[in-house]
Amino acid sequence: MAVKIIVLAAYALMIIVIGIIGLRKTKSFSDFFLGGGNVGPWMTAFSYGTAYFSAVVFIGFAGKVGWGFGYSGIWIGVFNALVGVLGVWAIMGWRIKKMSIDYGVSTLSEFLEKRYDSGALKLASSIAIFVFLVPYSAAVFIGLSKLFEASFPDIDYWHVVVAMGVFTSIYLVLGGYKSMTMIDTIFGMIMTASVIVLVFFTVNKGGGVVSITETLSNINPKLTEVVGPPGWWPLFSLIFLTSVAPFAMPQLIQKFYAIKDKRSIKIGMVASTFFALLIGCIAYFIGSTSRVFLNPGNAPLSFPAGDASVLDPDALMPELLNMVVPESLTIIILILILSASMSTLAALVLISSSSLVKDFYAGFINKNVSDKGLTSLMRVGSILFILISVIIALIKPDSIVAILGISWGAVGSFFLGPFVWGLFNKKMNKVGAISSSVLGLVVCVGLFIIWGPKSSPQAGTIGMIVSLVVNPVFSYAYNLIQKK
């Protein structure tokens, strides 16, 4: 216990030091929000990857998906890397950077306003970002707190949530994007080393991959097949949601506004794809072993009723990790999840506060706000967003997968149609863009309400598909009507 506390204290000190360094390098709003638009490939690659993979993936998704789907859950990690990372960097990366320069914009909402000449779309998008990224941030807090509950049974849940909020505030509010990219690079290296250690001990504890596979097959043969027990549609929904949404997720798009140049995008693309393959595939593989190691007799947090009738999927990975990793090395896992979580939180906080301050306040209320005033307001907005997220996390809403499903689904449903088509096709117009945002979001939220929280990945998937289809259909229809 003493070793864990010492390492965590050193970790906290590192965060404070980097925050101070970032503060000294932050002289303007551009520095605070985009690192001056001159961030190199390796920092951007790690920043993108660590923002993509958080405690939500390691704790919520890997546990629940691994338990239900078995080995087929690894497909999510593969497609996340090849579509959500490689695809985004290769297809969108330079276009986004060039667009930000051509239009003179620094946020997704500003691009939509200028691309479609619509202040209403900018207002709606800034509200959507703030509203739907709050639950995602809360899910990150919940995931990390679950791990601490299992590792430090004497520490109360709310202590962990509040401490996370405080330390995220320190380094982000002080140095903004400059602090975030510096610390993300360190976090990325920590995550890379930690997952390698983690997969080694997991395979060793299970007696080898062959033994783990045989055990899973004996439990249910479908756990080792290409498509797991729930079937192809739930699996496809999880893959589509988590792999396609990044094409329009504001906190990920921001990385390309900040990157240095086209050459940096080529280098960063390779680095971030490799990172994603390693992190994603290992996380889902380890999640699939949960049935091998956990049962009502040895996992009281996962089975709170003492039998298999009641399962807490968010507790599966914390108990699994504590079981397979030697006590002397559990601090590595804590640092792994801490690193993944704080990187994602910082990205979410920064982009959400910008929607409130840059897009809403400076865009509609006080267009003459000074650069210094804007930077100060961003710091206040960041603290506000963290505070709201902490409160939601303390309430403990539904499972992490359900929260992430509606968060990513709603944001993807709102932005995919107008943003992706707006980048690639000049014939898309305001009618198509607004229609795709509204209909996509309405379908996503409507299905979520009708089907319930457990169906959030499916609701998000359908909403995103609607958004992508509606923009070209409505735009071309409107163009035809105008010609007549």
N, C-alpha and C positions, 0 to 999 in steps of 0.2 A: 504493500500500500504506500509506503514511504517513497519508493522509487517512482511510482505512478504520479504522486503529488509533485515530486521534484521535476520530473519531465514535463508535466503539464504547466508548472510554474515557468519553466524555461521557455516553453512554447508560447505562453502568454506574454512573456517579456519580449520575445522575438516580434510578436505582433505589434506591440507598443513601439518598439524601435523602428520597425518598417513604417508605421504610421507617421512617426516624426520625420523620417527621411522623406516620405512622400509629401508631407506638409511643406518642407523646405523647397521642394521642386515644383510645387503648385503655385503658379502666379496668376492664373486666369481661369475663366470658366472652361475654356477648351482644355486646359491642363487637367482640371478636376474631373471633367466628364469624359474626355477622349484621350487623355495623355498627350495632348497637343497634336493628335492625329499623326504621330510619328513613331508608333510602337513597332518593334521588330518582330520577325517571324516566330522565334521560339517563345517569346513572352505571349504573343497572341495565340499560338497553338496551345500552350498550357492553359491560358486563360479561357479559351473556348472549351477545351476538354473538361476542365475542372468545373466550369459553369454548367456543362451538360450533365455530368455525373456527380451526384451528391448522396447524402444519406438517404434520400428518397429512393435511389436506385439500389444501394447496398442493403438498406434495412427493409423498406416496404416492398419494392418491386421484386428484388431478388428472392426474398423470402416467400411471398405469396405466390408469385409466378412459378418459382422452383418447386414449391410444395404441390401446386396444382398441375403443372405441365411437365415436370421432370426435365429431361434433357432438351426437349423441344423449345424450352424457354431460352436456350442459348441463341436461337435464331434472332431473338430481339437484339441481343448484343451485336450479332453480325450485321444486321440491317441498320442498326444505329450507326455503326462505324462506316459502312459502305454508302448509305443514303444520307443519314443525318449529319455526317461529318464530311466524308469524301465528296459526296454529291453537292452539298451546300458550298463547300470551298471551290470545287471545280466549276460548277455552273453559275453560282451566284457571287462568289467572292469579289472578283474584280469589278463586276457590274455594280455591286453595291458601293464599293469605294468610289468608282468613277461617278456614279449617280450623286453621291454625297457632295462631290466637288462641283459637278455641273449645276446642281440645283442649289448649292450653298446651304445644305441642311445638315443637322447633326442628330436628328431623331427620326424614327419611323413615321411618327405622326406628321412631322413637318414635310416629309417626302410625299405622303398621301395628299396633303393640302396643296402642294405645288404641282404635283403630277396631275391631279384631277380638278384643280382650281376649286377646292371645296373646304371652306372653313368649318362647315358642319362635320365633315368627315374627320378633320383634325381634332375637333372637340370630342367627338364620340370615341375616337381611337385612344385619346389620352385618358378618358374615363375608363375604357375597357382594360387598358394596361394596368391601371392602378387597382381596379376592383378585382380582376381575375388573377393577378400575380400575388396578391396578399395571401390567399389560401395556399398557394404553392410554397411561399416563404414559410408559412406556418407548418406545412408538412415537413419541411427540412428540420425545423426546430423539434417537431415530434419525433422524427426518426432518430436524431442524435440523442434525444433524451431517453428513448427506449434503450439505446445501447448503454448509456450511463447507469440507468436503473439496474441493468443486469450486471454491470461491472462494479458499481459502487452501490450496493443495496442500502447503505446507510444514508445516502444523499437523496434528498427529496427531488421529485420531478421538477418542481417549479424553480428550484435552485439552479438546475442545469439550464433551463430555458432562459432565465433572466441573465445568467452569466454569459451565455452565448450571445444574447442581444447586446450586452455591454461591450464585449470584446469585438464584435463585428462593427459596432458603432465607432469604437476607438480608431481602428486603422482605416476604416472607410471615410468617416467624417473628417479625419485629419488630412489624409492625402488623396482621397478620391481614386480615380482610375490609375494614377501612377502607383499608389500603394498597392492597389488590387493586382496589377500585373506583376509587380515584383514578388508579392507574396504568393500569387498563383503559380509562378514558376517553381518556387520552393515546394508548395503544396503538391504540384504535379509530380515532382521527383519523389516526394514522400509516398504518394499514392502508388507510383510505379513499383518502387521497392517493396512496399507493404503487401500489394496483391500477390507478388511472386512468393513472398514468405507465406502468405495465407494459403495459397493453393497447394504449396508443398506440404504444409502440415495437415490440410484437409485430406489430401490423397493418402498421405502416410497413415493418418488416423483411421481411414476407411479400408486400409489393407490394399490399396492400389485401385486404379481405375477399373480394372476387370472385376474386382470384388464388389466395388460400389455399383457397377452396372448390373451385376448378377442380383444383388440385393434389391435394387429398384425394380428389376424385371420380375422378381418373385412377389413383390408387393403388388405391382400392377404392370403387366407387359407394355402397356401404352406409355408408361413413364420413360421408356427408352426408345420410343418410336419417333419418327419425323414430326408427327403431330401428336401432342399429348392428349390426355383424357377429356379435357373440355371441348376439344374439336377445333376445326380450322378457323371458324369465324371469330371466336374470342382471341385466338392467337393472332390472326390477321389484324384485328382491331388494335391489339397492343403494339404490334410491329408498325402499323401505319401511323398510329397516334404519335409514338415516340420517335419515329424516323422521318416523317414528313412535316410535322409541326415545326422543327427547327428551321425550315425554309422561311418562316415568318415569325419566329419567336424574337421579340424585341431585344432581350438580353443577350442573345447570340448574334443577331444582326449588328449590334453595336460594335462588336469586335472588328468588323470590316470597315466601319467608319474610322476606327482608330489606327488601323494597320498602316505601315509606312508606304509600301509601293507594291507593284505587280510581282516583282521578284520575291518579296516577302510572302505573298500569298502562295506561290508555288512551293516554297520551302515549308511554310506553316501547314499546308495541306497534307504533306507526307507525314510530318511529325504528329499532327493531331489525329490523323487516321490510325496510325500505329498505336497511339495512346488509347484511343477509343476501343480498338479491337482487343487490346490487352485488358483494359479495365472492364469493359462490358461483358466480354465472354467469360472471364474468370468470375465476375460477380454472379452471373446467372448459372454458371456451372456449380458454384458453391451452394447457391440457393437450391439447386436440384438435389443436393445431398441431404437436405433437411429431413427427409423421410427416413434416411439411413440412420441418422444419429439421434433424432428427437422422438420422444413418446411421452404420454401423460405421466409416466413414472419419474422421468428425469428433467422435464421441462415445465415447471409449474407456471411460469409466466405465459408460455404459449398455450397451455391447457389450463386455464384458470378454474375450470369446474372439476379438474382431476380426472377427466376422461376425454375421449376424442370428440364428444358431442359439441364442445365449445372450443373454437380455435381463435387465438389472437394472432393473425398473420404478421403483425408488425413486431411481435416479440420473437419470431422464429430465428431470424438471423442473429440478434444479440445473444441468444442462448446457444446457438450453434457455434458462433465464433468463440465464445468463452469455453465451449466444450472441446473444440479441436486444437486451439492454440494453447501452448503451455502457459501457466500462470506468469512465468517470468517474462513472457513476450506479449502479454495482452495489451500492454501500453502501446505497442506498435499498431494494433487494430484501432485503439482509441484515437491515435493520431491520424490514422488513415481516414476514419469517418469524420473526425474533426476537420481535416484538411478539405475533404470533399464538400462538407457542409458549408464551411465558412466561405469558400470560393463561390458557391452557388448563391448563398445569401447576399454576398457583396454585389454580385451581378444583378440580382433581382432588386435589391434596395436602390442601387444606382439608377437603373432604368425606370423604376417606378417613381422615384422622387423627381426624375426629369420630366415624366409625364405630368406631374402635378405642378412643378415649378416652371420648366422651360416651355412646355406645350400649352398648359392651361393658364397659369398666371401671366407669364411674359407674352403669351400669344393672344390673350383676350382681355386681361385686366389691366396690366401695366406694360405696354409695349416699349416704354422708354426706360425700363429698369437698367441700371448700370451693370457692367460685367462683374464688378466686385459684389454688388447686391445680389446678382443672380447666383454667384458662387456661395454666398452666405446662406441664401434661401435653400440651395441644394443640400447644404449640410443640415439645415433644420428639417427639410423634407425627408431626408434619409432617417433621421432620428424618429420622426413621426411614423414612417412606414415600418420601421423595426418595432416600435411600440405596439402598433396595431397587430402585427404578426405575432408578437409575444402573447398578447391577450387572447388571440384566437387559439394559439397553441395550448394555452393554459386551460381553455374550455374543453380541449380534446375532442374535436369533431370526428367524423367517420374515419375509416382506414386510410392509410397513406395512398394506396393505389387509387381509391375513389377520389381523394382530394386532388391528386395529380391529374387524374383523368379529366375532371371537369375543368381544372385550371388550364392545362395544355389544350384540351379540346375547345374550350371557349375562345382562347386567344388565337389558336390556329383557325378556327371557324370564322373569326372576325377578320383576320389579316391575310390569310393565304390567297384568297381570290383577288383582292385589290392590289396587294403588294407584288406577288409573283407575276401576274399578268401585266401589271403596270411597268415592271422592269423590262419585259420581253416584247410587248406588243403595243405600238403607239395608237392602235385603233380602239383600245379600251377607253371608255369614257366614264364620266361621273355617274351616270345612271347605273351602268353595270357594276361599278365599284361599290357604290352605296348599297345596291340591291344584294350583292354577294355578301357583304359584311352583315347586313341585317338578317337576311334569310339564313345564312350559315349559323349565326349566333342563335337565332330563334329556334332553329331545328335542334341544335346541340343542347341548349338549355331545356327545351320542351321535352325532348326524349329523356333527358336526365331526370326530369320531374316525373314523367310517366313511368319510366322503367325502374327508377330508384338508383341510389348511389353505386351499387355493385356493377351497374351497366355503363358507368361513365366512359370507359374506353370506347365502347361501341357507339355511344351517343356522340362523343367527340369525333370519331372517325367519320360517321355519316355527315355531321355538320361540316367538317373540313372538305369532304367530297362535294357537298352542295355548294360551298363557297367557291371552289375551283371551277365548277361547271357553270354557275349562274353568271359570273362576270362576262365571259365571252358571249354567252347566249343573249343576255340582256343588252350588252353593248352593241352587238351586230343588229339586233332587232330595232334598237333605237336609231342606229345609223340608217337603216332601211326606211324607217318612218320619216326621218328628216329629209332623205333624198326625194321622197314622194311629195 
